[in-house]
């Protein structure tokens, strides 16, 4: 073989190796930036989930208090009705307590209705956050096995769920 041909092949090999190393470095940089952004998004989602869980705990405590108040009001109403039956001469006074208790009950039911609708809305947001987290986990698994196409597709799939969940907070 000719020395110039061998030298030309060596140069081409070096250029190919340099091109492969450059492409590899670029892909590594892109993967690192994507991972960093994803990690930050996951931390934000985790923070949002923690805040939502705290809000749900607070709402649950309030609902329990409202139910306790409701039970007390219903007990007062029942006692008022029994007293009404026993004492017909005090009918007007007992009627006033019943009306007041019913107004309090309606107010409590209104508050419970509002809290229930808030809980439904938060539950929907939790479902979105859950889908976002599952998608992020799938994407991490795909990148761990070097499935970059699957990683990108999964991130596109959960992007709307993550954005919707974040905008609902």
C-alpha positions as CSV (number, residue, x, y, z in Angstrom):
1,X,0.0,0.0,0.0
2,X,1.0,3.5,-0.6
3,X,2.1,5.6,2.4
4,X,0.0,8.6,1.3
5,X,-3.1,6.3,1.1
6,X,-2.4,5.0,4.6
7,X,-1.8,8.6,5.8
8,X,-5.1,9.8,4.2
9,X,-7.0,6.9,5.8
10,X,-5.5,7.8,9.2
11,X,-6.5,11.5,8.7
12,X,-10.0,10.4,7.8
13,X,-10.2,8.2,10.9
14,X,-9.0,11.1,13.1
15,X,-11.6,13.4,11.5
16,X,-14.3,10.8,12.1
17,X,-13.2,10.3,15.6
18,X,-13.1,14.0,16.2
19,X,-16.6,14.4,14.7
20,X,-18.0,11.5,16.9
21,X,-16.4,13.1,20.0
22,X,-17.9,16.5,19.1
23,X,-21.4,15.0,18.5
24,X,-21.1,13.0,21.7
25,X,-20.1,16.1,23.7
26,X,-23.0,18.0,22.3
27,X,-25.5,15.2,23.1
28,X,-24.1,15.0,26.6
29,X,-24.5,18.7,27.1
30,X,-28.1,18.6,25.8
31,X,-28.9,15.7,28.0
32,X,-27.4,17.5,31.0
33,X,-29.4,20.7,30.4
34,X,-32.6,18.7,29.8
35,X,-32.0,16.7,33.0
36,X,-31.3,19.9,35.0
37,X,-34.5,21.5,33.7
38,X,-36.5,18.4,34.4
39,X,-35.0,18.1,37.9
40,X,-36.0,21.7,38.7
41,X,-39.5,21.1,37.3
42,X,-39.8,17.9,39.5
43,X,-38.7,19.9,42.5
44,X,-41.3,22.5,41.8
45,X,-44.0,19.9,41.3
46,X,-43.0,18.2,44.6
47,X,-43.2,21.6,46.3
48,X,-46.7,22.1,44.7
49,X,-47.8,18.7,45.8
50,X,-46.6,19.4,49.4
51,X,-48.5,22.7,49.5
52,X,-51.6,21.1,48.0
53,X,-51.4,18.3,50.6
54,X,-51.1,20.8,53.4
55,X,-54.1,22.7,52.0
56,X,-56.1,19.5,51.8
57,X,-55.2,18.7,55.4
58,X,-56.4,22.1,56.5
59,X,-59.6,21.8,54.4
60,X,-60.2,18.3,56.0
61,X,-59.8,19.7,59.5
62,X,-62.3,22.5,58.6
63,X,-64.7,20.0,57.2
64,X,-64.5,17.9,60.3
65,X,-65.2,21.0,62.4
66,X,-68.1,21.9,60.1
67,X,-69.6,18.4,60.4
68,X,-69.2,18.6,64.2
69,X,-71.0,22.0,64.2
70,X,-73.6,20.5,61.9
71,X,-74.2,17.6,64.3
72,X,-74.4,20.0,67.2
73,X,-76.9,22.1,65.3
74,X,-79.0,19.1,64.3
75,X,-78.9,17.9,68.0
76,X,-80.1,21.4,69.0
77,X,-82.9,21.3,66.4
78,X,-84.0,17.9,67.6
79,X,-84.1,19.1,71.2
80,X,-86.0,22.1,70.2
81,X,-88.6,20.0,68.4
82,X,-89.0,17.7,71.4
83,X,-89.4,20.7,73.6
84,X,-92.0,22.2,71.2
85,X,-94.0,19.0,71.4
86,X,-93.9,19.0,75.2
87,X,-94.6,22.6,75.8
88,X,-97.3,24.0,73.5
89,X,-97.6,27.2,75.6
90,X,-93.9,28.0,74.7
91,X,-94.4,27.3,71.0
92,X,-93.5,30.8,69.8
93,X,-90.2,30.8,71.7
94,X,-89.2,27.3,70.5
95,X,-90.1,28.2,66.9
96,X,-87.6,31.1,67.0
97,X,-84.8,28.8,68.1
98,X,-85.7,26.3,65.3
99,X,-85.6,29.1,62.7
100,X,-82.3,30.3,64.0
101,X,-80.8,26.8,64.0
102,X,-82.0,26.2,60.4
103,X,-80.4,29.4,59.3
104,X,-77.1,28.3,60.9
105,X,-77.5,24.9,59.3
106,X,-78.1,26.5,55.8
107,X,-75.0,28.7,56.3
108,X,-73.0,25.6,57.3
109,X,-74.3,23.7,54.3
110,X,-73.4,26.6,52.0
111,X,-69.9,26.6,53.5
112,X,-69.7,22.8,53.1
113,X,-70.8,23.1,49.4
114,X,-68.1,25.7,48.8
115,X,-65.5,23.5,50.4
116,X,-66.7,20.5,48.5
117,X,-66.3,22.3,45.2
118,X,-62.8,23.4,46.2
119,X,-61.9,19.8,47.1
120,X,-63.2,18.6,43.7
121,X,-61.1,21.2,42.0
122,X,-58.0,20.3,44.1
123,X,-58.6,16.6,43.4
124,X,-58.6,17.3,39.6
125,X,-55.4,19.2,40.1
126,X,-53.9,16.3,42.0
127,X,-54.8,14.0,39.2
128,X,-53.0,16.3,36.8
129,X,-50.0,16.5,39.1
130,X,-50.0,12.7,39.4
131,X,-50.0,12.3,35.6
132,X,-47.2,14.8,35.4
133,X,-45.2,12.9,38.0
134,X,-45.8,9.6,36.4
135,X,-44.8,11.0,33.0
136,X,-41.6,12.5,34.5
137,X,-40.8,9.2,36.0
138,X,-41.3,7.4,32.7
139,X,-39.1,10.0,31.0
140,X,-36.4,9.4,33.6
141,X,-36.6,5.7,33.0
142,X,-36.4,6.2,29.3
143,X,-33.3,8.5,29.5
144,X,-31.7,5.9,31.9
145,X,-31.9,3.3,29.1
146,X,-30.8,5.9,26.5
147,X,-34.3,6.0,24.8
148,X,-34.0,9.7,23.8
149,X,-36.9,9.5,21.3
150,X,-39.2,8.0,24.0
151,X,-37.9,10.5,26.5
152,X,-38.8,13.4,24.2
153,X,-42.2,11.9,23.3
154,X,-43.1,11.3,27.0
155,X,-42.1,14.9,27.9
156,X,-44.3,16.2,25.2
157,X,-47.2,14.0,26.4
158,X,-47.1,15.2,30.0
159,X,-46.2,18.8,29.2
160,X,-49.9,19.9,29.0
161,X,-50.7,18.0,32.2
162,X,-47.8,19.6,34.1
163,X,-48.7,23.1,32.7
164,X,-52.4,22.7,33.6
165,X,-51.6,21.5,37.1
166,X,-49.2,24.4,37.6
167,X,-51.7,27.0,36.3
168,X,-54.4,25.7,38.5
169,X,-52.4,26.3,41.7
